[in-house]
Amino acid sequence: MSKHSSLMDTASPQTAGSTFVSMTNLSKTYPNGTIALQDVNLTIQEGEFLCFVGPSGCGKSTIFKIITGLSKPSKGSLDVFGTTPKEARKQSDIAFVFQDHTLLPWSTVEANVKLPLELRGVDKKTQQQEAERVLELVGLKDYMKVLPRQLSGGMKMRVSIARALISRPKLLLMDEPFGALDEITRQTLQMELLNIWQQDKSMTVLFVTHNVFESVFLSTSVVVMTPRPGKISARIDIPVPFPRDESYRTTTQFSDLVRIVNDALDH
Protein backbone atom coordinates (compact mmCIF):
# COMPACT_ATOMS: atom_id res chain seq x y z
CA MET A 1 0.00 0.00 0.00
CA SER A 2 1.31 3.44 -0.87
CA LYS A 3 2.60 6.04 1.56
CA HIS A 4 -0.58 8.04 0.88
CA SER A 5 -2.57 5.65 3.04
CA SER A 6 -0.85 7.01 6.14
CA LEU A 7 -1.39 10.68 5.34
CA MET A 8 -4.90 10.60 6.78
CA ASP A 9 -4.96 7.99 9.52
CA THR A 10 -7.48 9.60 11.85
CA ALA A 11 -10.45 7.25 12.27
CA SER A 12 -13.63 8.59 10.79
CA PRO A 13 -16.43 9.25 13.31
CA GLN A 14 -18.70 6.64 11.77
CA THR A 15 -16.28 3.78 11.14
CA ALA A 16 -16.67 1.90 14.41
CA GLY A 17 -18.24 -1.53 14.25
CA SER A 18 -17.73 -5.18 13.46
CA THR A 19 -16.01 -6.39 10.30
CA PHE A 20 -18.54 -6.65 7.47
CA VAL A 21 -16.34 -7.52 4.51
CA SER A 22 -12.89 -9.09 4.57
CA MET A 23 -10.74 -9.63 1.46
CA THR A 24 -7.52 -11.63 1.69
CA ASN A 25 -5.18 -11.90 -1.31
CA LEU A 26 -8.24 -11.60 -3.54
CA SER A 27 -7.43 -12.21 -7.21
CA LYS A 28 -9.50 -12.65 -10.35
CA THR A 29 -8.30 -13.87 -13.73
CA TYR A 30 -10.88 -14.23 -16.51
CA PRO A 31 -10.88 -17.18 -18.94
CA ASN A 32 -9.32 -14.99 -21.68
CA GLY A 33 -6.30 -14.42 -19.45
CA THR A 34 -7.20 -10.89 -18.29
CA ILE A 35 -6.05 -10.32 -14.72
CA ALA A 36 -8.74 -8.06 -13.25
CA LEU A 37 -7.62 -8.20 -9.60
CA GLN A 38 -4.36 -9.19 -7.95
CA ASP A 39 -3.77 -9.74 -4.23
CA VAL A 40 -6.38 -7.32 -2.90
CA ASN A 41 -6.44 -7.09 0.90
CA LEU A 42 -9.15 -4.97 2.48
CA THR A 43 -11.21 -4.94 5.66
CA ILE A 44 -14.49 -3.00 5.77
CA GLN A 45 -16.20 -2.22 9.07
CA GLU A 46 -19.89 -1.85 9.81
CA GLY A 47 -21.14 1.69 9.21
CA GLU A 48 -18.40 2.77 6.82
CA PHE A 49 -19.03 4.71 3.62
CA LEU A 50 -16.19 3.54 1.39
CA CYS A 51 -15.56 5.00 -2.07
CA PHE A 52 -13.50 3.13 -4.67
CA VAL A 53 -11.70 5.24 -7.28
CA GLY A 54 -9.40 4.25 -10.10
CA PRO A 55 -9.07 4.14 -13.88
CA SER A 56 -11.51 2.21 -16.06
CA GLY A 57 -10.85 -1.52 -16.01
CA CYS A 58 -9.04 -1.51 -12.66
CA GLY A 59 -11.37 -4.09 -11.13
CA LYS A 60 -13.71 -1.94 -9.05
CA SER A 61 -16.84 -3.52 -10.51
CA THR A 62 -15.23 -6.97 -10.35
CA ILE A 63 -14.88 -6.58 -6.58
CA PHE A 64 -18.58 -5.77 -6.37
CA LYS A 65 -19.49 -8.84 -8.43
CA ILE A 66 -17.47 -11.05 -6.09
CA ILE A 67 -19.03 -9.46 -2.99
CA THR A 68 -22.53 -10.17 -4.35
CA GLY A 69 -21.64 -13.74 -5.33
CA LEU A 70 -22.12 -13.05 -9.05
CA SER A 71 -18.47 -13.94 -9.69
CA LYS A 72 -15.95 -16.15 -7.91
CA PRO A 73 -12.35 -15.21 -7.13
CA SER A 74 -9.57 -17.14 -8.85
CA LYS A 75 -7.46 -16.99 -5.70
CA GLY A 76 -7.78 -15.68 -2.19
CA SER A 77 -10.88 -15.33 -0.08
CA LEU A 78 -13.73 -12.94 0.61
CA ASP A 79 -16.09 -13.09 3.57
CA VAL A 80 -19.28 -11.05 3.91
CA PHE A 81 -20.76 -10.85 7.44
CA GLY A 82 -18.59 -13.85 8.31
CA THR A 83 -20.09 -16.05 5.63
CA THR A 84 -19.90 -16.55 1.87
CA PRO A 85 -21.20 -13.87 -0.55
CA LYS A 86 -23.77 -16.33 -1.90
CA GLU A 87 -25.14 -17.02 1.59
CA ALA A 88 -25.20 -13.31 2.49
CA ARG A 89 -27.17 -12.54 -0.67
CA LYS A 90 -29.70 -15.27 0.18
CA GLN A 91 -30.36 -13.46 3.45
CA SER A 92 -31.24 -10.28 1.49
CA ASP A 93 -28.58 -8.39 3.42
CA ILE A 94 -26.96 -6.98 0.25
CA ALA A 95 -28.50 -4.51 -2.19
CA PHE A 96 -27.08 -3.15 -5.46
CA VAL A 97 -27.62 0.15 -7.29
CA PHE A 98 -26.26 0.36 -10.85
CA GLN A 99 -25.45 3.38 -13.01
CA ASP A 100 -28.48 2.47 -15.11
CA HIS A 101 -31.62 2.69 -12.97
CA THR A 102 -32.86 -0.70 -14.39
CA LEU A 103 -36.53 0.11 -13.72
CA LEU A 104 -39.33 -1.88 -15.32
CA PRO A 105 -40.82 0.64 -17.80
CA TRP A 106 -44.33 -0.85 -17.67
CA SER A 107 -44.56 -0.74 -13.85
CA THR A 108 -45.33 2.21 -11.62
CA VAL A 109 -42.79 3.67 -9.21
CA GLU A 110 -44.59 1.87 -6.39
CA ALA A 111 -44.50 -1.51 -8.17
CA ASN A 112 -40.81 -1.12 -9.07
CA VAL A 113 -39.91 -0.37 -5.47
CA LYS A 114 -41.97 -3.24 -4.06
CA LEU A 115 -40.41 -5.80 -6.41
CA PRO A 116 -37.68 -7.16 -4.05
CA LEU A 117 -40.24 -7.80 -1.31
CA GLU A 118 -42.74 -9.28 -3.77
CA LEU A 119 -40.10 -11.74 -5.04
CA ARG A 120 -39.43 -12.80 -1.44
CA GLY A 121 -43.14 -13.44 -0.82
CA VAL A 122 -43.56 -10.67 1.75
CA ASP A 123 -47.20 -9.90 2.56
CA LYS A 124 -48.85 -7.04 0.66
CA LYS A 125 -49.46 -4.89 3.75
CA THR A 126 -45.75 -4.92 4.62
CA GLN A 127 -44.85 -4.24 0.98
CA GLN A 128 -47.06 -1.16 1.04
CA GLN A 129 -45.71 0.13 4.32
CA GLU A 130 -42.11 -0.34 3.28
CA ALA A 131 -42.66 1.22 -0.15
CA GLU A 132 -44.13 4.31 1.46
CA ARG A 133 -41.24 4.44 3.93
CA VAL A 134 -38.45 4.34 1.34
CA LEU A 135 -40.20 6.62 -1.14
CA GLU A 136 -40.61 9.13 1.67
CA LEU A 137 -36.85 8.81 2.32
CA VAL A 138 -36.01 9.69 -1.29
CA GLY A 139 -38.69 12.38 -1.60
CA LEU A 140 -40.93 10.57 -4.09
CA LYS A 141 -43.97 9.54 -2.05
CA ASP A 142 -46.20 11.70 -4.27
CA TYR A 143 -45.01 9.82 -7.38
CA MET A 144 -46.00 6.28 -6.41
CA LYS A 145 -48.45 5.81 -9.30
CA VAL A 146 -46.21 7.38 -11.96
CA LEU A 147 -44.44 5.40 -14.70
CA PRO A 148 -40.65 5.70 -15.09
CA ARG A 149 -40.93 7.45 -18.47
CA GLN A 150 -42.61 10.36 -16.70
CA LEU A 151 -39.61 10.93 -14.42
CA SER A 152 -36.35 12.82 -14.84
CA GLY A 153 -33.01 11.00 -14.70
CA GLY A 154 -32.44 12.05 -11.11
CA MET A 155 -35.89 10.88 -10.06
CA LYS A 156 -35.37 7.51 -11.73
CA MET A 157 -32.16 7.09 -9.73
CA ARG A 158 -34.04 7.96 -6.53
CA VAL A 159 -36.51 5.16 -7.35
CA SER A 160 -33.62 2.77 -7.90
CA ILE A 161 -32.13 3.73 -4.52
CA ALA A 162 -35.53 3.31 -2.84
CA ARG A 163 -35.88 -0.18 -4.36
CA ALA A 164 -32.46 -1.10 -2.94
CA LEU A 165 -33.34 0.26 0.50
CA ILE A 166 -36.69 -1.50 0.83
CA SER A 167 -35.05 -4.72 2.00
CA ARG A 168 -33.24 -2.82 4.77
CA PRO A 169 -29.84 -4.09 3.60
CA LYS A 170 -26.81 -4.23 5.84
CA LEU A 171 -24.58 -3.59 2.83
CA LEU A 172 -25.44 -1.23 -0.05
CA LEU A 173 -23.27 -1.46 -3.17
CA MET A 174 -23.46 1.47 -5.60
CA ASP A 175 -21.64 1.21 -8.94
CA GLU A 176 -21.30 4.74 -10.38
CA PRO A 177 -24.97 5.52 -9.64
CA PHE A 178 -24.65 9.24 -10.40
CA GLY A 179 -22.27 8.97 -13.35
CA ALA A 180 -24.84 9.78 -16.04
CA LEU A 181 -26.41 12.74 -14.22
CA ASP A 182 -25.74 16.46 -14.62
CA GLU A 183 -23.58 18.06 -11.94
CA ILE A 184 -26.40 19.89 -10.14
CA THR A 185 -28.54 16.75 -9.87
CA ARG A 186 -25.47 14.74 -8.91
CA GLN A 187 -24.60 17.02 -6.00
CA THR A 188 -28.21 17.05 -4.80
CA LEU A 189 -28.33 13.26 -4.76
CA GLN A 190 -24.99 13.09 -2.96
CA MET A 191 -26.47 15.11 -0.11
CA GLU A 192 -29.65 13.01 -0.08
CA LEU A 193 -27.64 9.79 -0.01
CA LEU A 194 -25.58 10.98 2.95
CA ASN A 195 -28.78 11.96 4.79
CA ILE A 196 -30.26 8.49 4.20
CA TRP A 197 -27.06 6.75 5.29
CA GLN A 198 -26.90 8.76 8.50
CA GLN A 199 -30.45 7.74 9.38
CA ASP A 200 -29.38 4.08 9.38
CA LYS A 201 -25.94 4.04 10.98
CA SER A 202 -25.69 0.25 10.76
CA MET A 203 -25.80 0.30 6.94
CA THR A 204 -22.45 0.07 5.21
CA VAL A 205 -22.09 1.69 1.78
CA LEU A 206 -19.55 0.78 -0.92
CA PHE A 207 -19.55 3.30 -3.74
CA VAL A 208 -17.66 3.15 -7.06
CA THR A 209 -16.92 6.46 -8.78
CA HIS A 210 -14.48 7.99 -11.24
CA ASN A 211 -15.06 11.40 -9.64
CA VAL A 212 -12.45 12.25 -6.99
CA PHE A 213 -14.48 15.23 -5.72
CA GLU A 214 -17.48 12.94 -5.19
CA SER A 215 -15.38 10.37 -3.33
CA VAL A 216 -13.96 12.95 -0.91
CA PHE A 217 -17.36 14.53 -0.30
CA LEU A 218 -19.17 11.27 0.46
CA SER A 219 -16.83 8.86 2.13
CA THR A 220 -15.33 7.92 5.44
CA SER A 221 -12.41 6.46 3.43
CA VAL A 222 -11.31 6.42 -0.22
CA VAL A 223 -9.79 3.25 -1.67
CA VAL A 224 -7.49 4.05 -4.61
CA MET A 225 -6.92 1.28 -7.16
CA THR A 226 -4.17 0.85 -9.74
CA PRO A 227 -4.62 0.22 -13.47
CA ARG A 228 -5.13 -3.45 -14.39
CA PRO A 229 -4.25 -5.75 -12.78
CA GLY A 230 -6.25 -4.04 -10.04
CA LYS A 231 -4.53 -3.59 -6.71
CA ILE A 232 -5.12 -1.22 -3.82
CA SER A 233 -2.48 1.48 -3.90
CA ALA A 234 -3.84 3.54 -0.99
CA ARG A 235 -6.64 3.79 1.53
CA ILE A 236 -7.13 7.39 2.56
CA ASP A 237 -9.29 8.20 5.58
CA ILE A 238 -11.45 11.32 5.33
CA PRO A 239 -11.45 12.70 8.90
CA VAL A 240 -14.31 15.15 8.38
CA PRO A 241 -17.30 14.78 10.73
CA PHE A 242 -20.86 14.14 9.62
CA PRO A 243 -23.27 15.61 8.80
CA ARG A 244 -21.49 17.37 5.94
CA ASP A 245 -23.04 20.15 3.89
CA GLU A 246 -22.29 22.03 0.68
CA SER A 247 -19.91 24.41 2.46
CA TYR A 248 -17.49 21.51 2.93
CA ARG A 249 -16.78 21.55 -0.83
CA THR A 250 -15.29 25.05 -0.54
CA THR A 251 -12.95 24.37 2.39
CA THR A 252 -9.18 24.10 2.27
CA GLN A 253 -9.43 20.68 3.91
CA PHE A 254 -11.62 19.41 1.06
CA SER A 255 -9.12 20.71 -1.54
CA ASP A 256 -6.22 19.14 0.34
CA LEU A 257 -7.95 15.75 0.49
CA VAL A 258 -8.80 15.90 -3.22
CA ARG A 259 -5.13 16.58 -3.93
CA ILE A 260 -4.03 13.62 -1.78
CA VAL A 261 -6.40 11.26 -3.61
CA ASN A 262 -5.28 12.61 -6.99
CA ASP A 263 -1.64 12.14 -5.99
CA ALA A 264 -2.38 8.53 -5.03
CA LEU A 265 -4.02 7.95 -8.42
CA ASP A 266 -0.91 9.27 -10.15
CA HIS A 267 1.44 6.84 -8.40
N, C-alpha and C positions, 0 to 999 in steps of 0.2 A: 504494500500500500504506500502511496506517495507521501512525502512530507506534508502535503497540504492537509492531510487528515488530522494532523495535530495542531493546526493553526486555530481551530475553533473546537476546543475539547470540553467546553462547559456544557453540562447536561441540560437539555431542553426541559422546560417546566412540565411538559406533558409526556415525558418518555419513561416514566416509572411504570413497572408492571412485569408480568411474567413473559417468558419468551414465547412468541407466537409463531415465528418462522425461523428455522435454522438451516443454513446451507453450508455444507462441508465439502470442499474440493469438487464443487458441482461443475460438470462438463457436459457439453452436448455437441456431438458430431452427427451431421445428417448423412443419409445414405449416399449422397453425391460427393461426400468427402469434405463438405463445408464445416469448419469448426466454428460453431456459433458462440459457445461459451467454453472457458478454460479455467479450471481451478478457482471457482468463485466461492469465497467464504464470507458469510454475512449472517448476523443475528439481528432479528427485528423483535422489539419488545411491544407488548400490549400498549395501545394508546398512541403509538407513534404516527406521524404523518411523514412518510419517506418519499422523496422524489428521486427518480432515476433520470439522469441526463447522460447524453453521449451521442455520437454520430449515428446516422442511419446504418442498420445492419450490425450494431454492436451487441445484440443479444438481449436487449431490454424486454422485448415482447416474448422472447423465448423463455426468459425467467418466469414471466407471468403464466405462460402455457404450462410450464412444469409445476408451478404452485397450484394451478387449478386441476392438475391431473390430466390435461389434454395432451401432454407430451411427457416422455420419460427421459431422464438423464442418461447419458452414455456411461458416465462415471460419477462417483461421489454420491452424496445423499442429500435429501431435503425432507425436513419434517415440518408439518403444519399442525399447530396445537398438540404436538407430541404424537401425532399419528401420520398416516400417509396422506398425500394430497387427495387421492381418490376417496378415502374414507371421510376426510374433512368436507369434501364437496357433497357427499351423500347426506351429511348432517345439515346441509343448507347454511353453513357458517361462512361461506365465501360467495361474494357477489362480484360481477364484472361489468364495467361500463366501457364501451368501445368508443372510438372516434366517431364512427357512424352510429346514429341513435338506434338503429335496428328495430324500429317500431313497426307493428303490423298496420299497413295503411288502411285496411278495411275495418279496423277496430277503433273504438273511441279511446280517449286518453284513459278513462277509468278501466276499460277492459284490458288495455295494454299493461297498466300498472298491476292489475290483479293477477295477471297470467302466472307468475311464479307460485302464488298460493293456490291458484286453481289446479295447476299441474301436480301439486302436492296433496290435493284432495282436502284442503282446508274448507271448513263450512262457510257458506255464503255470507253469514252475518259478520264473521271475523274478516273475511275478504273486504267487505264494505267498510268496516271500521278502520282497517289498516290502510286501505286506499285513501280514505279521507285524511288520515293522519299524515301520510307521506306527501300527498298533494298539497296539504296545508304547509308542510315544511318547505316545499319548493315554490310556494306561492301560486299554485295552479288549481286550487280547489274549485274555482269558478269555471274551469274549463273541462270538467269531467266528461261531459257529453260531446266534446268536440273531436273531430277526426284530425289525425296528424297533418294532413295537407293544409289545414286551416291555421297552422301554427308557424311561427318564425323558427329559425334555426336554433336560437337560444332556448326557446320554449320546448322544442323537441328534445333538446339535451336535458332540460329539467325533468321531462317525463321519463327519460331513460334513467336518470339518477333516482327518481322516485321509485321506479320499478326495481332497481337494485336494492333500495333501502327497505322495501316492504317486508323482506324476509328477516329483518333485523340482523344483518350479517355481523360477525365478529371482524371479518377482514374484507375490505372493499378495495378491489383492484380497478384502476382507471388508466386506460391506455390511450394517451393523448386525447382526452375527451373534449378539450376546447380548441384543438388544433385548427379546425375548419371555421372557427367563428371570428368575427371582426373584433378588434382590440377592445372596444367599449363593452361589448357583450361579454367578452372573455374576462375582463376585470370584474365585471358585476358578478359573474358566476363564481369566480375565485372567492369573492367575499362571501357569497351565499354558501359555498361548499365549506368554508372554514366555520361559518356559523352553525351549520348542520353537524359538523364533526365535533364541535365543542359541546353540543347538546348531548352527545353520546360519547363520553370520554373513554368508554371501553372499546370503541370501534377503532381499528387500526386501518390506515389508508396507505396504499402503495400507488404512486402516481407517476406515470411515464410522461415526459415532456422533452421537447427539443428547445424549449424556451427557458434560458437561465434565469431571467427576471421572474418568471412564474414560479420556478423551483424555489428561489430564495424567499419569495413572498409567502408561499404556502407552507413550507415544510418545517419539521423539527430537525431534519437532517437531509442533506443532498448526497446521493451516491453517484459518483462520476465513473463512467465506464469508458474503456479504451476501444478503439476501432477493432474490428474482428481480427483474431478471436477475442470475444468479449471477456474482459477482466475488470475487476474493480481497482481503479487507480487511486481513489480517495473517497473517504466518507467525511463530509464536512458538516459539523453540527451548526445549527442556526440558533444562537442563544438569545432570541428575541421573544419576550413573553407574549402570551395570548391573553385577551383578544388583540388582533392586529387590525389596523384600519388603513385607509388610503394614504394617510400622512407618512406611514412607514416607508412607502416607495420613494419619498423625497429626502430621506435621511442619509447622512454620511455613512452610517452603519450598513444600510441597505446597499449602497454603492460599493462599499468595501467588500461585502460578502459576495456580491456579483463578480467583482474582480477576482476574488479568491477562487470561485468556481470556474470562471473563465480560464484562469491560470492553470487549474488542474486539468481542464479539457485540452489545453495546449501542450501538456507534457505526457 
